[in-house]
Amino acid sequence: MNPDAMNPDAMDTVRIDEVEVDMPAPRVRERVAFGASGLPMLAATAASILAGLALAGVGVGRVIDTSAGTSSADPLGVVLIVLGVLVAVAAYVVMTGLTQVAPGEARVVQFFGRYIGTIRTDGLRWVNPFTTRRKVSTRIRNHETEVMKVNDLDGNPIEIASVVVWQVADTAQACFEVDDFVEFVAIQTETAVRHIANSYPYDVHGESGLSLRDNAEEITERLAAEIGARVASAGVRVIEARLTHLAYAPEIAHAMLRRQQAGAIVAARQRIVEGAVGMVELALARLAEHDVVDLDEERKAAMVSNLLVVLCGDSNAQPVVNAGSLYQ
């Protein structure tokens, strides 16, 4: 068994986040095709073709020599011609079994429609010349979805796109389980992205829970797992999946921006008020500690009010000099 082939017990039913992805069990698994090294077969068939041509040439020479002196051809010359042609044709037929396999490619071999194995060893290989050999790329590929407009868990329209990095792991399943495994990966990727977008809110607005905006790592891991479960029946292994675009749809983007700005303003105001109260407490404590001035409760309240207005105001306070007494 080819070590690159997938585990046959790993791709029937996969459960992801309580969502079961049911795919039919594969009817065929990848196996190594019977074959031999191509260079010795190339040398042997080339030598056989030359030998057949030489044998036919000798026969032609005998036929010509005997025909000059008699009306009948030399039977041995005719036999040599026929034998030489048969040897050359047979060697050529055997030579058609030579197959070049480039690195990062595989050849799926069929004999009269029946799958007999896959060639993954790169270089020149020889297999049964009466088989068909389909080229399948095993290189790492990526697929990027278009920007799709979907609704998140809260019903807000959002725009989302992703890229998935994948590779063919089982060439037999890729060729025989689906019509076109490249198109299959594209459609299943879009389906998984839509499902993930519908399963989580864009933003939780400070509440607990996963969101598309704040939990990118967790979301992309679940996205990769779901895509992998959906395309496993096609013999495809998902290496990585990432979100490449995530935003509110244009029709609500302005409203959501104002909401985020309002939240930021409220948070900033809370910090300012907390700092102002601390500064007022510190000022009153230092005045009392050093016995700078003796203020009654009414004057303390007035001082606290003035300090909070100065510290929490949006614009700079204008100083006013009191020319009278403290109580005027």
N, C-alpha and C positions, 0 to 999 in steps of 0.2 A: 504493500500500500504506500502510495506517495505520502511522505510526511507533510506535504503542503496541503493535502486534502483536508476537508473539514471533518470534525467529529460527527458521525452520522446520528448521534443521539441528542444533538444540541439544537435542532431546528424544527420542532413540530408545533408546540404551543408555548408561547411566552406571555407572562403576566407582567405588566408594567403599571405601577401605581393603581392597582385594582382594575385596570383595563386589560382584558385578555385579548391578545392578537392571535387569532386562529388562522393558520396557514396549512394547506394540505401537506402531508408527509411526502418527501421527495421519492420519486419512483426510481431514480438512478443516482448513483454516487460516482465520484471520480475515482478512477483506478489507472494504474500505469499500463500503457499500451505495449504489447510485445514488439520488439524491434532490435536492431543491432547498430553498431557504429557504422557511420556512412562512408568513411574514407576507405576501409578495406573493400566494401561492396562496390565503391566507385572504381577502384583499381581493378577488381575482378571483372566487373561488367565491361569496362573499357577494353581490357585485354581480350575478353570473349568476343566483343564486336570486331576488333582488329583480326582476331584469329578467324572468325567467320568470313570476313571480307577476303582475307588471304586465301582461305580454302576455296571460296567461290572463284577467286582469280585464277588459282591453279586449275580448277575445273574448266573455266573458260579457255585457258591456254591449251588444255588437252583437246577440247572440242575443236578449236581452230586448227590445231596441227593435224588432227585426224580427218577433218573435213577437206583438207587440201588434197589428199590423195585418194579419198573414197567418198562415196555419196552419203554414207551413214555416219552419224555422230558417234563419238566414243561413249559407251554407256557409263564408264567410270567417271568421265568428265561431267556428264549430266548429274550423276549422283553427288559428285563433289560440289557442283553449283547449288543444287537443292539443299544439301546439308549445310553449306556455308551460309546460305541465306537464312535458313531456319535458326542457326546458331546466332547470327547477328540480330535477327528479329527478337529472339528469346532474350538475349542479353539486353537489348534496348528496353523490352518490357520490364525486365527486372530492374533496370536503371531508373525507370519512372517511379520506383518506390523510394528513391532518395528524397529527403525532405530537409530543408534548411529551417532551423528554429533559432530565432534571434533572442538575445537576453530580454526578459520581461514579456515573453510571448509563450504561448502554448499551442499545440495542435490537437484538436479533438478528432479522433480517428473513428470512421464508420465503415463497416463492411456490408454493402448492400442494405444500408439503412439502419443496421444494428450497431449500437455503440460498443466498441471493443477496448477503448482506453484513451488516455491522453499522454502526449509527449511533452514533458516540461524541460528535459535536458537540452540545453542550447548547443548549437553546432550542427553538423551534418549527421542526420540519422536515416536509417532505412527501415521501412515497414512494408507490409503487404502491398504490392503495387496496384492491386485491384480495390483499394480502399480510397475513400475520400477524406481529405484532411482539411478541417476548418480552422482558420487562424483566430485565436482569442487572445486579446491583450490582458496580461496580468499585472500591468503597471498600475501605480497609484494614480487615481483620477480625482477630480473634484467636480462637483455640480453646484452651481449657485442658482437659487430660485429667484424669480422676479419679485419685486415689491408687491405684496398682496395686502388688500384691505380686508380685515376681519374684525370681529367683535371679541373683546376680552371677556373675562368672567363677569364683569360688572355691566356688560353691554355697551361699553364705549368703543367706538370704531377706532382702530389703530392700523398702522402700516407696519408690516414685518417682512423680513427677508432673511435667508440663511444660506450658508455654504456647508456642504458635507463632503468629507474626504473619504473615498471608498476604494475598494480593490476587489477584484474577482478572486475568490478563494476556492471555489469548486467549479471548474470549467464545464463539467457535465451538466450540473444543474443550471448554470447560466445559459447553456445552449438549448436544453430540452425541457426545462420546467416552465419557462416563459417565452413569449414570442420574441421580445426584444428587451434584453436585460438593462440596457442603457435607458430606454424609455421607462421601464418599470421602476428603476431607481428614481428617476425624475418625478414620476407621479406619486410614488409612495413618500418621497421626501416632502412634497407639497402637502400631502394629506397629514403627515405627522406634524408639520409646522402649524397648520391650521388647528389641529387638535390641541397642541400645546398652548397656542394663543387663546383658545376658548376655555382652557382649564385654569388659567391664572389671571389675576387682575394686572393691569399695567402698573399701578402704584397702589400701595395699601394706605398711604397718607398717615403714616405714623402708627398704624395698627400692626398687630402681629400677623405673621403669615408670609408666604412666598409671593413675590411679585416679579413681573418680567423685567422691570427696570432695576430693582435693587438686588436681585438674586440671580445674576447672570450665570454664575458658575453652576449652581444647582439646576437651573433651567436647561442649560446646554447639555448637561450630563443626562438629564431625562430625555431630552430631544434626541441625543445620539442613541440612547438605549431603545427608544421607540422606533426610530428609523431602522436600527439594526434588526429588530424583531420583525419588521415589515418586509425587509428585503432578504432575510436569511434564506427563504425558500428559493430564491434565485441564485444561491451560491455566492452572495456578495457579503463582504465583511466591511462594516463601517469603522473607520479609524478615528474620526473626529467630526463633530458638528458644532457650528458656531452661528450665533445670530449676527448678521452683518448690518441690519437696519431695523430700528425700532423707534417709532414715534407715533404721537396721536395723529389721527386723520386731520386734514386741513380744516374741516368744518367745525371741529371742537378744539383745535390746537390753541386758539386765542383764549378761549374760556378757561382751558386748563392752565395756560400760562398765568392768567390773572389769579387763579386759585393758588398756584405755587408761589406767586409773588406775595399774595396776601398771607400765606402761611409763613413765608420768610420774614415779612414785616412784623407779624405777631410774635414770632420767636425772638426777633431783635428787640422788640419792645419789652419783652419779658426779661431779657438780659439787662437792658438799660435800667428798668425799675429795680431789679435785684441789686444792681450796683449802686444806684442812687440811695436806696434804703440803707445799705451798708455804710455808705459815706456819711449819711446823716447821723446814724447811730455812733459812728466813730467821732464825728464833730461834737456831738452832745457829751459823749463820754470824756473827751479830752478837755472840754470847757469845764466840766464838773470836777475833773481830776486836778486840774491846775488852779481851780477857783478863780477863773478869769472874770466871770460875770455871774451874777446870781439872777436866774430867770425863773419867773413863776410859770405855771402850767400854760397859761394863755400865751405868754411870750414864747414859750417853747413850741407851742402849736404854730404860731405865726412864723417862727424861724424854720420849722420843718416844712411848712407850706412853701416858703420862699425858696428854700434849697431844692425841693423837689421840682418846682417850676423851672429853676435854672438848669438842673441836671437832666431833666427829662424833656425839655423843650427841643423842638426841631431847629429853631433859630437861636442865635446868640442873644442872651439877655442884655438889656440896656441898664447900666447902673444908675441908681438914683441916690444922691447924697442927701441925707436927712440933716437939716440944719437946726432942728429943734431938739427936744429931749427924746429919750428912748420911748416914752409913752405917748408921743404925739404922732 
